[in-house]
Amino acid sequence: MTASSGLTELTLADARAGLVAKQFSARELAEAYIAAMAAARPLNAYITETPDIALDMAAASDVRLAKGEAGPLDGIPVAIKDLFCTKGVLTTAASHILDGFRPPYESTVTEKLWHAGAVMLGKTNMDEFAMGSSTTTTYYGPTENPWRRPGYNRPLVAGGSSGGSAAAVAAHAALGATGTDTGGSIRQPASFCGIVGLKPTYGRCSRWGVVAYASSLDHPGPLARTVRDAAILLGAMAGHDPRDSTSAPVPVPDFEKALTGDVRGLKIGIPKEYRVDGMPAEIEALWQQGVEWLRAAGAEPVEISLPMTKYALPTYYIIAPAEASSNLARYDGVKYGLRVPGDSLDDMYELTRAAGFGAEVRRRVLIGTYVLSAGYYDAYYLKAQKVRALIAQDFAAAFDKVDCLLTPTAPSAAFAIGERQDDPIAMYLNDVFTVPANLAGLPAISVPAGLSVDGLPLGLQITGRAFDEEMVLRVGDVVETAAGFSHRPSFIAGGR
Amino acid sequence: MALDKAAVAHIAALARIRLTEAELEPLAAELSHILTWVAQLAEVDTADVAPMTSVAAMRLPMRDDAVTDGNRRAEILQNAPQAARGFFAVPKVVE
């Protein structure tokens, strides 16, 4: 083991302690991660690497560390999903239509990270405009999961849409990462890659400067290797932002303090409707195992009902495309990105958007345009917003009886790249357990809890009340400890 | 809900996405499949339900009607595929 490869083995919390204790410099840590990022290129986790920016930021961190003026993340190398605008750095949303776009401004979440001292390694791959569950709809080629089924060589998807961030963190090619979660896009890739992913409450992290997909469902949040690391990152990313009108003016607690290890007396809701048809027995068994872990730790499992669960996905697939069709109207070949010349203005719009959008984005924009069009608005969009209200009421009623919910994160482990491409609805079903929390705006975390019979990671999800991230972190920490998940992917960029 | 080729062509025109004749038939089938699947929401009784219009229970905040940003023409035009004399340039729209 070389000194630098040892550095990429540290958790974020330990790296932070090592930096403050001057056991190594921010520059050494950045160099180790820049080497790991290069070694991880076969995974295609990054769209853009920014090693020069990383070294400059690390040098500035070393100056602050030397003066004893370090911020909470000083010298910590992180990856940024390519949906966050980063000033002067290519920002693509993994779409051809944003070719060459260099934002003249910085997103609030990344600005907060840099203010806390974090170091940018690069921009990560994702499903185009965050529309997908496998990081295969990207214009830049699919991201590979660092995990493989033992004895089986076919590359697996990293999940999505934040698949590049999840793969980079799992392969130790970033210490933590930002993601966004519109229907499961942080939690499902975290589950597929054996790491922790946290979708905060709607309004906890600002959406300003995040390329919009479905504005009422988009949630920025962290991906990390441990629950504690996710808590530290969330603390730096969260907070009120007047530039996002849905950003909540509430104080940011010290999320790390929530990790007490004590869940005695908590009531853990087990929603019976999540036992869906065709769910693999191993996922049912892992879920039951999670219940037993929490019971052994002194919590009380309570069976509850969320009767509207089966309608969450169809509700999502009306609301999200409707909002997307509106948000993506801005890509017209005039202001930024790709332009395909045409004989008239309309000709140019149509040719640019036909060439610039991939198949899934096109499909969702068309569905969204249809459900919002004259004569169909009430039957689809308004109906979906009513069912959405009922889904939120289900959760509110459940939280009268319990403190949080425990469910699986996804109905399967990672599948092979190329599978489930023929039927869009088969791909949409990946998000059956994650979409409800987006519709209701609730915080939810995925924690790696075990392996499938094929040797692939599976996550358990804890969902809490609005603005009670402390509860999901506290319970997630206890699940993490009980699971003792120490399995490693077949590919680790940092080496042992 | 089944969409035919003409309906898909109409939606695509509204969405300003050019489709070839060969793309219409498969897209009509895909979109119809998705619309049939989401139509299961019709089973839910929503007679007395108000639609959700805001995820978080908060009022939209008001701010002073003041200019807080601006004078960034050069920065903004830097990303334009085509710009001329401080403007975005587009194909001629007025004869």
Interface residues (C-beta under 8 A of the other chain):
Chain A: G100 F101 R102 P104 T201 Y202 G203 S216 L217 P242 S245 T246 A248 P249 M308 Y311 P314 T315 Y317 I318 S325 A329 D332 G333 V334 K335 Y336 G337 L338 R339 P341 G342 D343 S344 L345 D346 D347 M348 Y349 E350 L351 R353 A354 F357 R362 R363 V365 L366 I367 T369 Y370 S373 Y380 L382 K383 A384 Q385 K386 V387 R388 A389 L390 A392 D423 P424 I425 A440 G441 A466
Chain B: L3 V8 I11 A12 A13 L14 A15 R16 I17 R18 L19 L27 E30 L31 H33 I34 L35 W37 V38 A39 Q40 L41 A42 V44 T46 V49 A50 P51 M52 T53 S54 V55 A56 M58 L60 P61 R63 R72 E75 I76 Q78 N79 A80 P81 Q82 F88 V90 P91 V93
